[in-house]
């Protein structure tokens, strides 16, 4: 049986859109730091992973979610690939 990304912790690390404009770092302690273009730390907040689903709440209170499928993160209409 295939393990979820929650079980493997493979979600931890840097996720990047193909054009490199959005860089989304998921940190091991349940925090994230998102850069957009040349704006470092444009958004920061907490995240929770359940199965292959991720929920976000940034420090201003904005909430969003996404899903991991086949090594890809789908979030906010964007597609992220994990950097090695």
GILIN-V316888 format. One record per residue. N is the residue number from 1. RES is the residue in three letters. PSI is psi in whole degrees, 0 to 359 (NA if undefined). OMEGA is omega in degrees with one decimal (* if undefined). NEAR is the number of other C-alpha atoms within 12 Angstrom. Layout:
n/res/psi/omega/near
N/RES/PSI/OMEGA/NEAR
N/RES/PSI/OMEGA/NEAR
//
This chain:
n/res/psi/omega/near
1/UNK/134/-178.5/3
2/UNK/134/177.1/10
3/UNK/151/176.1/13
4/UNK/163/177.6/21
5/UNK/333/175.5/24
6/UNK/318/-178.4/22
7/UNK/322/-176.3/15
8/UNK/341/-176.0/15
9/UNK/19/179.9/21
10/UNK/354/178.3/28
11/UNK/338/-177.2/40
12/UNK/130/177.7/29
13/UNK/194/-175.9/25
14/UNK/128/176.8/26
15/UNK/135/-170.7/34
16/UNK/140/172.4/29
17/UNK/159/-175.9/27
18/UNK/324/179.8/16
19/UNK/357/177.9/14
20/UNK/4/-176.3/21
21/UNK/319/179.2/20
22/UNK/126/178.7/29
23/UNK/120/-169.2/33
24/UNK/104/-178.4/39
25/UNK/121/176.0/34
26/UNK/115/-175.4/34
27/UNK/154/-174.6/23
28/UNK/336/-176.8/19
29/UNK/13/176.9/17
30/UNK/18/175.9/24
31/UNK/157/173.9/26
32/UNK/157/179.1/31
33/UNK/118/-175.8/32
34/UNK/129/174.7/32
35/UNK/146/176.9/23
36/UNK/119/-176.9/20
37/UNK/232/178.8/16
38/UNK/10/176.8/12
39/UNK/97/175.9/13
40/UNK/144/178.2/16
41/UNK/45/178.5/20
42/UNK/324/177.8/21
43/UNK/141/176.5/26
44/UNK/153/177.9/27
45/UNK/199/-178.5/27
46/UNK/157/174.3/28
47/UNK/158/177.6/32
48/UNK/135/177.4/30
49/UNK/129/175.9/30
50/UNK/113/-175.6/21
51/UNK/245/176.6/21
52/UNK/22/-178.2/27
53/UNK/141/178.9/24
54/UNK/138/175.9/31
55/UNK/139/-179.5/28
56/UNK/148/168.0/31
57/UNK/113/-178.9/22
58/UNK/171/-173.9/23
59/UNK/347/176.0/18
60/UNK/353/179.6/12
61/UNK/354/178.2/12
62/UNK/137/178.9/15
63/UNK/150/178.8/20
64/UNK/172/177.2/20
65/UNK/176/179.9/24
66/UNK/178/-179.4/27
67/UNK/143/173.8/29
68/UNK/125/176.9/30
69/UNK/122/176.5/21
70/UNK/44/176.5/18
71/UNK/12/179.9/19
72/UNK/142/175.8/25
73/UNK/122/175.7/37
74/UNK/116/-174.2/26
75/UNK/127/173.8/25
76/UNK/35/-179.0/18
77/UNK/6/-180.0/12
78/UNK/160/177.3/23
79/UNK/125/-178.1/26
80/UNK/141/173.6/32
81/UNK/145/-178.1/28
82/UNK/134/174.2/27
83/UNK/146/176.8/21
84/UNK/NA/*/10
//
